[in-house]
């Protein structure tokens, strides 16, 4: 065991840290480069280098210049450089290097960043002092490149953005770190100008960039991670690099009243909006509204129109299943739906885990869920979506239904309580759950086998539920049936059950004849089965009950990623 002396300790610690870091670097795969398009006016080349370290991705944006450029970097200061980089790595990799090299104080990533800077510079035939740098945990594949021009002026902004984990409101939120916070969220912005910028213009550009970024966050309605309801102005780890060009005229001012300041601000705004949409699913209000003209049948006053998506998901094809769900929501909006409900695990298919595992499941709510929230908001439609959930705090996995109201607010997720082994062994059983209030209606959610026993439905009734929504993956197989459990639960509770089952088949199970149904007061009032994905529309209110719309059984095509 090594014992640190006060005299030799720091140097020895540094050597051991570098040795450990070098050990980590051994497991980095060779970089693969992809050229990115930049306008010729900015006289720069950009490429995206991809590699893996310990099985986790690393992606580095590398921008090089044909000559030394004057630039201002929030990481490096005012310098003369031949290149600028934005290094991205998987969030789990940042966590590993942070804890491995300097304990758990959040500073280990600086050693990793410095090493990456040195490796990249060497690959370019440069020294570290020749390369300005930024770092992030955002995915570089969500990079936005935006160019704005006017007359002789051209500005290109390259931005990566993540604002879910550490968005802050400056002037309100607490700053807890003195030095070395890891890039958990991070909005990184690289600005390229074709014309020369004085040092004062470089400095003033930082204000213009920040104003453009903050305007984007405000219009996207991104809230502080730390102060509920407070509008975010940035994240705690944002970085900016502004690079001077070489052409005339020389700009000495880059504020909003100048033409070049206008270009910087507008390009920054657009790039941050685009990147946050790709990374986090934040979209401008109205930007995700479906353009199809409505063709809805008349709806009685005071009724809610429920679109029941009796879908055919493919096990493990996440992109196609998500596309199928969005296609169903789109058709439901055209038909005037107020609520859209999918089957259990509509996002994944039932037997997905044996095909693609569970490592891909992101903490809830993930980017796609945020995209659905924007769709819900912009189309005034509530969503009940069956999906695979990872608890953001405890990292447990659950078979869940997400509930999003018509304002785009993610109300939460209900977790299945009666989890089967085998196909559902990846998931952990949830607890009791509670009704979600949607359009003033307390809605209880159960999932498939949760209706086997009377207790889950009874608890929802005790908490005031007026309607039970039951997404299911229930094949009509002897011994697996639903039998008459839906009728019994509706009789015992006095609450209507709306069951949304699925169709199609997986190699393990055939759902082709599976039924979706509505049970009221012990009777199955309506049932529905189809060999292909379809949408059934039902109008409902508490006084008049349910009215399925004749002729409103609409095809929902299989999704295409």
C-alpha positions, -999 to 999 in steps of 0.1 A, spaced: 0 0 0 13 34 -9 14 61 19 15 97 8 41 120 24 34 157 25 65 164 5 63 137 -22 25 132 -23 13 157 -49 39 148 -75 35 111 -70 -3 115 -71 1 134 -105 23 106 -119 -2 79 -107 -31 99 -121 -14 102 -155 -5 65 -154 -41 56 -147 -53 79 -175 -28 64 -199 -42 30 -190 -77 42 -199 -64 56 -232 -52 22 -242 -88 12 -247 -96 40 -271 -103 28 -306 -88 46 -336 -108 77 -347 -129 77 -379 -134 111 -395 -164 125 -414 -161 158 -433 -187 184 -424 -199 212 -448 -188 247 -441 -192 277 -465 -160 286 -483 -162 322 -471 -151 313 -436 -120 296 -449 -121 267 -424 -124 229 -426 -145 208 -402 -147 171 -395 -163 149 -369 -139 122 -354 -156 92 -339 -140 66 -316 -148 44 -286 -133 41 -251 -143 12 -229 -172 6 -252 -185 41 -249 -186 67 -276 -163 97 -281 -169 122 -308 -148 153 -315 -156 182 -337 -123 194 -352 -122 228 -370 -89 237 -386 -77 270 -402 -52 274 -431 -34 300 -410 -32 312 -374 -64 329 -363 -71 353 -335 -99 339 -313 -115 343 -279 -123 312 -260 -141 309 -226 -117 280 -219 -84 293 -233 -87 331 -232 -76 354 -260 -52 334 -281 -38 328 -316 -48 293 -328 -46 270 -358 -76 248 -347 -106 246 -324 -122 214 -310 -154 205 -292 -149 171 -276 -180 150 -267 -181 118 -247 -208 96 -234 -221 108 -200 -211 75 -184 -176 80 -196 -174 115 -180 -186 99 -148 -160 72 -149 -130 95 -155 -143 120 -130 -144 95 -102 -113 76 -112 -87 102 -114 -94 128 -88 -119 112 -65 -155 123 -64 -150 160 -63 -160 166 -100 -125 175 -112 -113 143 -128 -128 153 -162 -102 181 -165 -74 156 -167 -93 137 -193 -101 169 -213 -65 180 -212 -53 145 -224 -78 146 -252 -67 180 -262 -31 168 -263 -39 137 -284 -59 157 -309 -33 184 -312 -6 158 -318 -27 142 -345 -30 176 -362 8 182 -359 2 210 -334 9 218 -298 -19 221 -272 -13 259 -272 -23 259 -309 -58 244 -303 -87 261 -285 -111 236 -269 -145 229 -254 -159 197 -239 -194 183 -235 -215 153 -228 -240 162 -255 -239 139 -286 -219 155 -314 -243 138 -339 -268 164 -327 -245 192 -339 -262 222 -356 -244 242 -383 -261 274 -392 -248 301 -416 -261 337 -420 -248 362 -446 -253 397 -457 -233 415 -483 -196 409 -476 -203 394 -442 -207 357 -434 -210 340 -400 -212 303 -393 -222 289 -359 -216 253 -349 -235 244 -317 -240 214 -295 -266 217 -267 -279 198 -238 -301 215 -211 -319 188 -192 -294 180 -164 -280 214 -153 -300 243 -168 -297 273 -146 -312 308 -142 -282 331 -137 -288 355 -108 -312 331 -91 -297 296 -89 -269 287 -64 -234 280 -77 -220 252 -56 -186 245 -73 -155 266 -69 -136 248 -97 -139 219 -121 -176 210 -126 -181 183 -152 -199 191 -185 -232 175 -176 -255 196 -198 -235 222 -217 -243 245 -246 -211 248 -266 -210 274 -294 -183 279 -320 -186 311 -341 -167 315 -374 -165 349 -391 -151 356 -426 -141 391 -417 -114 403 -393 -126 410 -357 -107 432 -334 -101 420 -299 -128 443 -287 -152 428 -313 -143 393 -301 -151 402 -266 -184 419 -275 -194 389 -295 -196 368 -263 -225 390 -251 -242 387 -285 -238 349 -285 -251 347 -249 -281 369 -258 -290 347 -288 -286 315 -267 -308 329 -239 -334 340 -263 -335 305 -277 -339 290 -242 -367 314 -234 -386 307 -267 -382 269 -261 -395 274 -225 -365 255 -210 -368 257 -172 -341 257 -146 -331 223 -133 -328 238 -98 -355 264 -93 -389 251 -102 -407 273 -128 -377 296 -133 -368 303 -169 -333 290 -177 -307 314 -191 -281 287 -199 -264 257 -183 -237 258 -156 -210 247 -180 -216 266 -213 -186 275 -235 -180 298 -264 -153 302 -290 -154 331 -314 -129 330 -343 -118 360 -363 -117 358 -401 -90 373 -423 -109 393 -449 -118 430 -450 -136 450 -437 -124 448 -401 -153 448 -376 -146 466 -343 -181 461 -329 -203 430 -328 -233 442 -308 -269 438 -319 -270 472 -337 -243 461 -361 -250 439 -391 -224 413 -381 -238 413 -346 -272 406 -361 -258 377 -380 -240 363 -350 -272 365 -329 -295 350 -355 -272 322 -363 -266 314 -326 -304 314 -319 -311 291 -348 -283 267 -340 -292 264 -303 -329 258 -312 -319 231 -337 -294 214 -314 -317 213 -284 -344 198 -305 -321 171 -316 -305 165 -282 -334 170 -258 -366 172 -277 -372 209 -270 -392 225 -298 -406 260 -304 -443 262 -298 -461 253 -330 -430 238 -347 -443 202 -343 -479 209 -354 -491 185 -380 -500 202 -412 -527 178 -424 -561 194 -427 -586 181 -401 -613 157 -414 -630 150 -381 -665 138 -377 -687 161 -356 -682 156 -318 -710 162 -293 -705 192 -269 -689 182 -236 -675 149 -249 -639 138 -251 -627 119 -282 -605 90 -274 -582 75 -301 -574 39 -292 -543 28 -312 -546 -9 -317 -510 -12 -330 -486 -38 -343 -452 -30 -329 -420 -49 -339 -400 -62 -310 -367 -43 -307 -373 -19 -337 -375 12 -315 -373 38 -344 -400 21 -364 -423 17 -334 -419 53 -325 -427 63 -360 -458 42 -360 -469 58 -327 -463 93 -342 -482 83 -373 -511 72 -351 -511 104 -332 -510 124 -364 -541 105 -377 -558 110 -344 -553 147 -345 -568 148 -380 -598 130 -366 -603 155 -337 -590 133 -309 -585 148 -275 -567 117 -260 -545 91 -277 -538 58 -260 -513 31 -271 -509 -5 -260 -485 -17 -234 -448 -14 -246 -459 1 -279 -425 18 -281 -405 -15 -279 -427 -45 -287 -432 -71 -260 -402 -94 -264 -377 -67 -271 -351 -73 -244 -338 -106 -257 -332 -89 -290 -316 -55 -282 -311 -56 -244 -319 -27 -221 -287 -5 -220 -303 18 -246 -331 29 -223 -324 65 -213 -336 81 -180 -372 92 -181 -382 116 -196 -358 111 -225 -356 130 -258 -384 112 -275 -407 117 -246 -399 154 -247 -407 153 -285 -441 137 -277 -447 165 -251 -441 191 -278 -465 172 -301 -491 171 -274 -487 208 -266 -488 220 -302 -518 198 -312 -537 201 -279 -539 163 -275 -532 142 -244 -511 111 -247 -509 78 -228 -479 60 -242 -466 25 -234 -428 25 -231 -398 11 -213 -388 34 -185 -355 39 -167 -359 57 -133 -337 88 -136 -327 86 -99 -325 50 -91 -318 36 -126 -344 8 -121 -362 -3 -152 -400 -5 -155 -428 -15 -179 -446 19 -178 -472 42 -194 -463 79 -197 -491 104 -193 -488 138 -211 -515 164 -209 -528 187 -237 -505 215 -226 -475 193 -231 -468 187 -194 -454 153 -187 -476 143 -157 -455 112 -149 -455 75 -155 -475 46 -142 -454 14 -136 -468 -20 -140 -473 -38 -107 -478 -74 -118 -446 -81 -138 -443 -114 -155 -410 -133 -157 -394 -142 -190 -403 -114 -214 -407 -89 -186 -378 -101 -163 -359 -69 -173 -384 -47 -154 -391 -41 -117 -426 -40 -104 -441 -6 -96 -460 5 -65 -496 15 -62 -497 45 -85 -523 73 -85 -548 88 -109 -536 115 -133 -559 145 -138 -564 150 -175 -589 176 -188 -604 176 -152 -609 138 -152 -590 117 -126 -577 89 -148 -564 57 -133 -539 36 -153 -533 -1 -150 -512 -23 -173 -525 -56 -186 -521 -82 -158 -526 -55 -132 -563 -63 -137 -559 -100 -127 -565 -91 -91 -591 -66 -77 -567 -46 -55 -550 -23 -80 -583 -12 -96 -598 -8 -61 -569 15 -50 -574 37 -80 -611 40 -72 -603 49 -36 -580 77 -49 -609 91 -69 -604 77 -104 -634 82 -127 -620 62 -156 -595 33 -159 -572 32 -189 -556 -2 -194 -529 -6 -221 -522 -43 -227 -503 -69 -246 -527 -97 -242 -529 -126 -267 -561 -147 -267 -542 -179 -257 -557 -205 -234 -545 -199 -199 -533 -163 -207 -567 -150 -217 -582 -120 -201 -613 -140 -195 -638 -118 -178 -614 -98 -156 -622 -65 -173 -659 -70 -167 -653 -79 -131 -631 -49 -124 -656 -26 -139 -684 -41 -118 -664 -41 -85 -652 -5 -89 -681 10 -107 -655 26 -130 -654 21 -168 -624 2 -181 -610 12 -215 -586 -16 -226 -561 -9 -255 -546 -41 -267 -524 -48 -296 -524 -69 -328 -497 -85 -350 -474 -113 -340 -439 -119 -325 -421 -152 -329 -430 -159 -293 -466 -148 -292 -495 -142 -316 -516 -111 -309 -534 -111 -342 -568 -118 -326 -562 -98 -294 -591 -76 -284 -593 -40 -273 -625 -35 -253 -646 -11 -231 -662 -26 -200 -689 -8 -180 -708 -20 -150 -698 -56 -154 -705 -58 -192 -682 -56 -222 -700 -30 -241 -676 -29 -271 -647 -50 -284 -624 -46 -313 -599 -68 -331 -580 -65 -363 -550 -83 -380 -533 -50 -388 -527 -17 -369 -558 4 -366 -572 33 -347 -606 32 -331 -623 65 -321 -647 67 -292 -665 97 -278 -671 97 -241 -684 117 -212 -695 107 -177 -732 113 -183 -736 97 -217 -710 70 -216 -692 57 -247 -701 61 -284 -677 44 -308 -677 63 -341 -690 42 -370 -666 41 -399 -638 56 -378 -616 25 -377 -586 40 -395 -554 22 -407 -522 30 -389 -492 20 -410 -462 2 -397 -435 29 -389 -405 36 -409 -374 50 -391 
